[in-house]
Amino acid sequence: MNFLDLDYRKKIIEQINGSENKERKKASLKEYEIFNDRLDQYVREYLRNQFSATTVREMPVVSSINLAKRIVTQEASIYRNEPKRDFSNVSDLEKETLNQIYSEMNFDAKMLKLNQIFKLQNQACLMIIPKNGELVARALYAHQYDVIPSVSDPEIAGAYVISSFDRSMYLPSQTSNGVNEEIADQDDYKSNERYIVWTPELHFVMDGNGKFITEETVSPLVEYGLMPFVDISAEKDFEFFVRNGHSLTDFAVQYCGALSDLGNIVKLQSYSQAWLSGAKELMPQSIVVGVNTILKLPIDPDNKVETKFGFASPNSDLAGASNYVEMILSNFLTSRGVDPKAITGKGDGQKFTSGVERFLSLIEKFEASRSDIALFRNAECQAFKLIKAWSDVYSGTEFLEKEYQLSLSEEADVFVKYAEPSLIQSKQEQVDSLQKEIELGLKSRIEAIAELRNVDLNKAKEIAQEIDLSLVMPMNQQGKPVVG
């Protein structure tokens, strides 16, 4: 990689704008749009491939049910509850400052977003840079950045390039007029074609012709050998971007298509069809049918053809069609390892008969992302290195506010403990459990009272004595035994 060579920079820009790379970004953009509830155009496109354009225009299109978002939100459970970060080899003051930095970066929310992107695309990118005196974290989708792979390992980034992406080429249904106006609008990203380049040694901005816009070309992180990005990805196949399928977003579109088809069947065949037969010369040009309308049937006594009027009842299998939609939904959720009860087309929601059942349900959701915990814990460590590096390199400068400036030791580190579901029992369940333990000789009555009342053993003994006394003596309104 020779970014100091103008011809090389032009070559990189040409490849970024090439058809192969645009197809990659187009696929990512589609997933992004569907996840953010903008799937109407994809549902209509899917239906047009099955029916005529005229039929699609007339049928009730269902595009407001977003299964992709619902499933991703459930699967991305690592940051649903805020994790606990234990900082090591730092002072109490540094620990307090670090907690403040993470809080002001809104870091947990960014990591939750990254978890969702990862479950959607099997890859996500965290970017941490200083901006307006603060450290800012960004969660990036695959269409929002480009990568030049390392020469020694194509699965590792040798350089990152951030640039605008012309969404109007792929989103015909958007409201943009294609012109970047003075006011804030959807075309602001078109105002200037810019390419922001990061390598371990260089950082610069170039225009669409590959010419430098910024004067400084040395990366502020060069001493650390870092780039301000953290790649979070599943297994790769000797290439940087994960070769990912699109089953989740594809099914979200297909499911809305199936509902639209079902809705069209209901629309066309829910009403009985009026019919009229008789002599051709007696047939009226138009007929109005209604509960408040009198229908006159013309009759010619000399014509043997009898005039008849009636309604033909539809015989479509609406129940069967509805069951088919439910079946494909259930099968897809099962293939994702998600409980079909979590998302249902019927009115009854998921119910739990006990705290244990609820706990097991939470465990299922947690297990769905347990395999990802090591991946995100490593990402947290890489992010901590970036925070340390930025704080150190801009210490004593105006580029970072004083509260962000830290000179941490090389041994400073972080370990993240993620929240796990806890067992929640009802009062009756807790009593039944303690009673079984007493019967099995695993716990004494006094220990059970102490656990149930959340008191020490001495207090539990007093409570036990009061209970025993109340069983043989009358009690007053204050719960005290009546003597005499």
C-alpha positions, 0 to 999 in steps of 0.5 A: 500500500503506497498511499503517497502515490497519487496513481495508487489513491486513484486506483483505490477510489476507482475500486471503491466505486466499482460494480463488485464493491457497490454490490456488496454495499447494496446488500448491506444497505438493504439489510440496514433499510429493512432493519430500520422498518423501511422494507415496503419497496422490497416487499413490493419488488418481491410481489412484482416477481410473482404477480403482475404490476397491476395486481400488486398495485391493487392488492393490500400490501403488508409491509409494517410487520418487521420480523427482522428487527424483532428477531435481531433485537431478541438475539442481540442480548449481550448489552440488554443489561449494562455490563460491569467493567472492572479496571485493573492497574489504575488508581481510584481517580483514574477508574472514576474518570474512565467510568465518566468517559464511557458514560459520556461516550454512551458506550453501552448503547453503541455496543448494543447497536454493534451487537444488533449489527453483528446479529444482522450481518455477522460483522460490525465495526466500532470506530472511536475518534476524538471530536469537538474535544470528546471521544466519540464512538460510532457503530458502522454497517458494512456499507459505511466503510471500505477496507484494504486488506493486509498484505500478510493476512487478507482477513485483517485490515491494512487500511480503512476508508470512510466515504459517502455512498450514493443511496439514491441509486438503490432506494427508488422509493425515497423522498430525495429529489437528488439535489443537495439543498442548502437546508438539511436533507437526505442529500447532504452526504453528496455535498463534497466527495471525500475519502477519509483514510486510516492506516497504522502510519497515515491519516488523511482526507482526499477528494474524488480525484485522489488529491490530498485535502488535509495537510497532515498525513501522519496518523496520531496513533502511529506510535501505537500501531493502531487504527481507530477501528475494531472489527467484530466478526464471525469466522472468515474465509480468507477475506476481510468481509464475512461472506454472509447470507441474508436469510433473516431479511429475506424471510422478513420480506417473504413473510410480508409477501405471504401476508399480503397474498393472504390479505388479497385472498381475503379481499377478493373472496370474503364477499359473495359475488352477485350474478344475474342470468336471463335473456340477452335483450332483457339484461340491464346495462348496470345493476346497483345492489344494496340493502336499501335498493329494490332490484327489478328483474325484467321478464318477457312472458314470450321468452322461455329464458327465465331471469334469475339473480343470486350470489355465489359464495366463495370457497377459498381455504382461508384457514389453510392459507393462514395456517401456512403462514403460521407454519413458515413463521414457526419453521423459520424461528426454529431454524434460528434457535428462537422460541416460536412463542416469542413471535406469533401471528395469533393473539395469545402472547407468551405466558409463564406459569412460574418463575422457573419457566421464565428463567429458562426462557431467559436462559434460552435468549441468553444462550443464543448469544453466549457464543458471541460473548468472547468476541465482544469481550475482546472488542471491549479490550481493543476499544479500551486500548484505543481510549488509552491511546487517544487519551495519552496522545492528546494529553496536554493539548486542546484536542481533548478536554481535560476530563478525557486526558489520562496517562494510564500505565501499559498494564492498565486493562479492563475485564467486562462481566456481562449480566446473566438472567437471575432466578425469579421465584414467586413467594409460593414457589419459594415456600414450596422449595424450602418445605421440600428441603426441610422434608429432605433434611437439607435445611432446618426450619430456623434456616428456612425462616431466616432465608424466607424473611431475610433475617439472621438465625437469632431473629429467625429463632424469635420468629419461630417462637412467636409462631409456635406461641400463636398456635396455642394462644389467642393474639390481639390486633397487634399480633401479640399473644393475649395473656390471662 
